[in-house]
């Protein structure tokens, strides 16, 4: 039966996979690729940094935190141009664009604003690119007030000093520099409570080296560099806050806890594309096949009995840096597989577009040792009926088929108004954490987090509230289904 609701994951996907203290493998030209799972995430609070910014410990997490030579290293963010950003994760680089990278915009959408010279013909009417007239518009005015949608462009391993500046000056806040009072700080490599920081006879990274770029260089490791773009509904570049995840598991290895986990990076072409031999796809318990069924529409088959059970989620981004976006449209669970229908559009038109999809199941969603996670699908199904938006008014229990909570609590969804949803994940609110949102069900919808989650109650594991906003191709509020996910860093302090 086609589960038109699944979306789920979007969120997620976020999450990550696993802890990297498995040593490393040396490849061509002396490069060192991780031999075990690695992951990293950041959230960006700054839309237009003037230079390369080092992400505070409260807003990032990653496998480098259990590598002695990199334990105090920080991810960095730089703005390449309006709406274009580069994030660098220290010491976890994987050659050849393997792994999966996904981004989510964070910011309250507003009605789209068209910036044109008086009497000028719109670029669309003139046959130009959508939103082209806005690129010379007011960057601080209309552009920042618009709905933004962020997605990855490309990612690959680079030398530790690829930014050209070597080690980046610390620009974290004062209280972040002094984190002795921060119960959620995850940068202390000497923490006795960190399950991943104990002596590991298999680790190739226990070196008394300096941290940061020098540490990565001394171990032979490279950084993972991820580029992403953010655009408003017209297709114009727009500065935005965002979250970003990079995750990688070597072929033949299992994700966290051995739970089902798979990702695929597809080039969007028409030719049949079984699982590529270059490692751009991975499937822990089975295999992957991708088929283009029509312009802009693809079926991703996750083949294997582990993929037919409940409790999973999806995350999806278009890639390549173009204006098109991709969503999960539907899924069907068969006897030996789960088939996911992916749809990609540029404006309102179907478009063949590269994309990346990440599938995770419960614990595979989070890094090894993660302290909290949750994911939910905003649609509801009553007594086996069709999937519908959550009702207006009071909160209702999330659809159990695509809901998970590491504390065993029941997630809830409330529709506040058209296109606006409030999701509550009880007892999992910790920091640093990653939030991810993805539209589901309609190819032209775009869903974002309206702001960072609010945590109430117990500071160690409070209730986490997320507001989700969805818009159509014109930037108008629309009742789209969405996948929402949250995960904490996997290191106790």
N, C-alpha and C positions, 0 to 999 in steps of 0.2 A: 504494500500500500504506500502510495506516495505521501510522505510526511511533509506536507507543505509547511510545516512549521518549524522545522528544525532550526533554523537558523542558528541557533545557538551558538555557536561558538563564536561567533564572531568574536565575541569576545575574546575571545580569547585567544584563543589561540594564543593568546597572549602568552601565554604563559609558557612556560618554558620547560625546558627539559632538563634537567639534569645536572649533575654536578661534575665538574671536571677535575678530578684529581686522579686521572688515569694515565698520566704521563703524556707523551707526545710521539708523533711519528715523523721521521725526516723524509722529505720528498725531494723533488728535483731542485738543483741549485742550492742545496743545503737548507731549504725551507723546512719549518717545523709545523705540521698540522696536528691539531688535537687528536689523540687516539680514543678519547672518550667523549661523552656528550658535553657540550658547552652551551651557555646561554648568557644573555645580557639584556637589560632593559633600562630605559630612561624615561623621565617625563620632563618636558621643557616648559618652564613658567615664563620664559622670555621670548617674545615674538620677533624681536629684531636686535639681537646682540651686536655690539659694535665690533667684537672680535671673537676669538675662540674662547669659549667659556667652559670651565671645568664643572661638571654636574655635582651638586652637593650630595653627600652620602644619603640624605633623606629622600632623594629623588632618583636613585639608581641602585641597581644591584647586578651582580654577575659572577661568573665562574672565576674571574681573576681574583676574587676575594679569598680563594683558598689556595692560591699559588703564591708561595712565600715571596718570590721575587717581584710580585705584582700586587701584594695584598693591600697596599695603600694607594694603588693607582686609581684614577678616576676616569670615567668616560667623559668625552668632550663634545660640545655642540658648536657649530659655526653656521652662520647664515651666509650662503653663497650669493643670494640676490633675493628680491622680493618673493616670498613663498617657497624658497628653495633652501634646504638645510642639509648639513652633513654631520653625522654622528659617528664618532670613533670609539669602539670598545677595545680597551687595552688587552693585548696578549692572547686573544681568542680567535685570531684570524684563520679562516679556512679558505684554501685556494679554489679558484674556479667558480666562484659564485654559488657554492653549495650552501646548504642550510636554507632557512626561511627567515625573511625579514618582513615585518608588518607594522603599519602605523595607524593611529587613530587621532583625528582632530579633537581638540578640547576647546570649547568656547560656545557661547550661546548664539545660535543663528539669528539673523535679523533679515528683514526683507531685502532682496537684492537691490543694489544701487547702480544705475547705469551712468557712467561718466563719459560724456561725449562733448565735443566742441559744438557750439550752437549751429544748428542746421546741417550737421554732419550726418552722412548716411551710416547706419549701423554696419559693423564689419560683417555681420551675418548676411545682411541684405546685399552687401557688395561682394559676397563670396569669400570673405576673409575668415580668419579663425575666430571662434566664439570668444567674446570678451576682449578682442584685440584693442578696441578703443579705450579700454580702461587701463591698459598697461602704462599709459602716460598720465593717468589720473592722479588723484590725491591719495597718496599712500597712507597717510595718517587718518584720513577722514573716512570716506565710503568704504575703502577696502577692508579696514579692520573691523567694520561694523557688520560685514557680511557673514553669511554662513560659509564655513570653510570645510573642505574635505581633504584629508591628507592621505597619501599612500606612498609606498616605497618606489623608488626609481631603479636603483641598482645597488649591489653590494658585492664586496670582494675583500680578500686579504691584502694588506699593504704593509710596507716596512713601518716600524714604530715611529719613525720621524717623518712620515709622509706629509704631515702638515707643513713641513719646512721650518718649523720653529722649535723643534725638539720638545723638551718638557714644557708644559703650559703652566703659567703662573696660576696659583690658587686664587679663585675669585668667589669661593663659597662664602656664605654669610658667617658672621663672627661666631654665632652659636654653633654653627656646623664645624668650625675649626676646633672648637672646644667641645667635644662630644662626650665628655665624661659623664654628663647628666642626661644623655639621650638614651632612653631604654631601647630605642629601635635602631640605633646606629649599628651598621653591619660592617664597619671597616676595621675592626680590631683583630688583627691576625693572631694575637696571642690569647684570644678568648678561650677559656677552658671549656665553655659550654658549647662550642661549635663542633658538631659531630663530624664536620668535614675537615677540621683543622688538626686532627690528631695525626700522629706519625703514620705515614702511609708508605710501606715498603715498595709500592709500585709507582710512587710518584717520581717523575723526572724533574720536578720543579722545586724541590726543597733546596734552594740555593740561597746563600747569604749574599744576595745581590741587592742593589738599590731598587726601589720601586719605580713605577712609571715607565717612560720610554726606554730608559737605560736598562731597567730590569728585563723588559721584553726583548730588547736587542741581545742581552747577554745570554738569554735562554734559547735564542734562535726563534722565538715565537714572533708572530706578526699580529698586527691589530686588524680588527674587522671594521671596515669603513662602509657605512650605509648612507646613501643619498635618498632624500625624500622630497616630495613636492606637495604643496597645499594650494588649492584653487577654490574660488567661489563658484556658485552655480553657473555663471556665464562662461566658465573656463579660464578666467583670468587668474594669474597667480595672486595669492593672498597670504599675508603673514598670519600665522596661527600658532597657538600653543598645541602641543601634541604629545602623544606617547609613542614609544617605539620598542619593538622586541626583535632580537636576533636569537635564533635557536638552531642548533645543529646536533645531529646524532650520526656517528659513522655508520656506514652500511654494515648490516649484520649485527649491530649492537641494539640493545633494548633501551627504551626510554625509562623514566623513573618508575620503579616498581614493576616494570615489565608490562605496564598497561598499554593498550593499543595506541599507536602514535604513527602519524604519517604526514608527509608534506610533499608537494609537487610544485616545481617551478616550470610553467609551460610557456612556450614561445608564441602561442596564439595562432600558429599557422594551421593550414587546412589538412596537412598530411597526418595520417594516423600516428599517434605518439604513445607507444607503450613506454613503460618505465625506462627513462634514458640511462645509458651505460655510464654517464659521467658523474653520477651521484647527485644530480639535481633533484632527484626524487628518492624518498626512502620510505619503507613500510616495515615496521617492526614485525608484525605477525603475518604478513601476506604480501601481495603485489599490488601495483597500481597500473591502470590503463586510462588513457585520455583519448576521447574521440570528439571531433568537431562535428556537430549535428546540423548546424546552420551558421550563417554569418553571426558572429558574436555569441554563439551558444555552444557549450561544451558539456560533455558528460565525463565526470571523473569517477571511475570505478575503483573502489577500495575492496580488493578481493581477499576473502578470508573470513572464517567464522567469527573471529573476534570483532569484526566491524559491524556485525548485525545486532549487537546488544545495545541497550539504552545507556544513557548517562554520558553521551559524548557531545562535543561541540566543534564548531567550525570557525575559522577566521580566514578572511579573504581580502586581498588587495590586487588591484591592477598594478602592473609594473611597467617600467620603460620610460616613465616621465611624461607621457602624453596626457591629454585632457580626459580620456575615457576612464570610466570606472567599472568595476566588476562586483557583482553580488552573487551569493548563493540564492537560487530561485526556488529550489525544491529538492527533495531527496526521496529515494525509494529504497526500502530495505527488502532485499531478496534473500533466497535461501543461502547463497554463498557470498554475498557482497552487499555493500551499500553504494548506490549510485547517486551522485550529487550533480545536479544540473546547475551550471554556472552561466550567468548572462552578463555580457559586457556591452555598454553603450557609451557613445560620445554624444552628449546632449540627449536628444530623444531617439537617436538612430543606433541600431545595432552595429557593432564594430568589432572586428577581429583584433584582440588585444592580448598581449602577454599578461599572465597573472600568476600569483602564488597563493596556494591554499594550504592551510594547516589544520589537521584533524587531531584532536586529543581526547582522551577518555579519563575522566576523574583525576586520579593522581598523576597521570602523564601530563596533565595540564601545567604542573608546577615543577620548579626545580627540586632536586633531592633535598630533603630537609626543610622545605618551605613551611612556614608557620601558619599560613592560612590561605585558603582559596575558595572561590565560589564562582559559579556561572549560571546564567539563566536565559531563557527565551521569553520575550515579552508577550508572545501570543498565548492564548489559552484554548483548550479544547475541553468541552463538557460532555461527559458520557459518550465519548467516541465520536462526537459531532465534528463539524468543520472547525478549523482553527480560525479564531477571530481575535481582534485586539482586546486587550483587557478592558473591562467595563469602566466607564467614568465613575468617579467617586471613591468608594472604599477600596482598600487594598485587597487583593485576592492571592491565594497561594499560587506560586508559579507552577507551570505545567511540569509535573514530576518527571516525565520522560526525558526532559532536557534541562534538568536543574540539579545542581550539586552544591554541597556546602561542607567544608572540611570539619566544621563543628557539629555537623549532624542536625543543624537547625533548618527550619523551613524558610526558603526565600519567598519574598512577596513582590507583586507588581501592581502598580496603580496608574491608571491613565488619568492624568491631570487635566488635559485638554487635547484638542486635536494635535497629534504629532509629538506630544510631551508625555513621558512616562517616568514614574518614580520607582526605582528598584531598591529593595532593602535586602542586604546580605547580613543576617544576624551573626554576631559573635566571631567575625573574622577580620575586623578592621585592625590592621597593624601597619607598620611602616618600616622601611620603604616598601611601596607596593606599586603594582602596575594595573592600570585599568584599560580595557579594550572594548570597543563597540563596533558592531558591523550590521549594516542593513541586511534584510532577508526578505525574499518573496517577490520583489519587483526590481527590475534591473536599473531603473532610473532613480530610485530612492537613495538618499544618503543620510546616515544616522551618525551622530556625534555625541560625546559627553558634553553636557552644558557647562560643566565645571568639574573641579576635583571632588572626589567623594568626601562626604562629611561623615565623621566618626563620632558616635555618641556612646555614653556608657563607659565600660571598662576600657581604660587606656591600653591595656595589654591585648584585648580581644573584644573591641566594641562593635556595635552595630554600624554597618557601613551603608550609607544612602547615596545612590547615584541618580542623577537626573539625565535622561536621554531625550534628545530632540531629533526629529526626522523631518526632512524636507524633500520635495520633488525636484525635477530637473530645473524648474524655474525658481527654486528657493522658497517655495510656499510650504507651510506646515502640512504634513500628510501622515495619516495613520499607517505607517510601515511597521512590519515586524522587525525586531532587532535582536541580536545576540549581544549579551553583556557579560564580561568576565573580569575577575579580579584575582590577583595573586600577590603574595608577599615575598620578600627576599627569603632565601633559604638558609639564613645564618643567624643563630641566636647570639645575643650579647650579654 
